[in-house]
Amino acid sequence: MKNTPSSDDLESTTLGWKFIAIVGILTFIFFTFLYLAMSSEPDYMPSHKQKQTTVQHKTSSS
């Protein structure tokens, strides 16, 4: 029995770490976009449009 790892074991370990790194990066990008999407207020909401027109009327009447 050998105590040294074979080249097949090294290749599969290297591919495994590359796969984990790629999945980690893609997960980080996904959650970053998700956070940005959840933290910003959408412009298409009717309540936001009402606030926006109210603010415009107040600034134009001053």
Number of C-alpha atoms within 10 A of each C-alpha: 3 5 5 7 8 9 9 9 11 11 10 11 12 12 12 12 11 12 12 12 12 12 12 12 11 12 11 12 12 11 11 12 11 11 11 10 11 10 9 8 10 11 10 8 9 10 9 13 13 11 11 12 11 11 11 11 11 9 9 7 6 5
